[in-house]
Amino acid sequence: MNIHQLQLAFDAAEDRVLLRVSTTAGEEFRIFLTRRFVKLLWPYLQRGLESAVAVKAPAPEARREVLAFEHDKAIRESDFSRPFAEASGETPRSFPLGDKPFVATQGQMRVDGPGAYKLILNPAQGRGLEIGLDDRLMHSFCRLLDTAVRGAEWDLGLMGQPQPPAEEAAPAKHLLN
């Protein structure tokens, strides 16, 4: 599968992030990511990126700097200005997993070599999706996910976002008399 476009956008009605992947073969895959799933997935995405720079920078401080540099470079090389191309009469789409999004309940992140990542997203039952990402797409995916999560106001602290203080994060307990 060759990726043509990726889109991650918050769907307020579902309170989920919708991942849409279109391929050069005219296929589209739609997956809902819940807050809980994103919270569990994010550390694996970051570890995958960190493992790619560990060879270049063995020291943790240097690794963070190299990772930030590579992230900025990949983002500059990506085109976020084009909207996600919708299916039309001229560009029909097929939906191998159905046109309704499935909710990802299981996932896996693998590093298959330098600059080669596999993101596997599966529903509770049925077929899922395996997405191959290179360095640029992996950094772009993380950036898109971070942007969608910020729009969702989920306060997950991705990509250096400040997390709310503990007293704000947990609702106050109220006693009823």
Order of alpha helices (4+ residues) and beta strands (2+ residues): beta-beta-beta-alpha-alpha-beta-beta-beta-beta-alpha-alpha
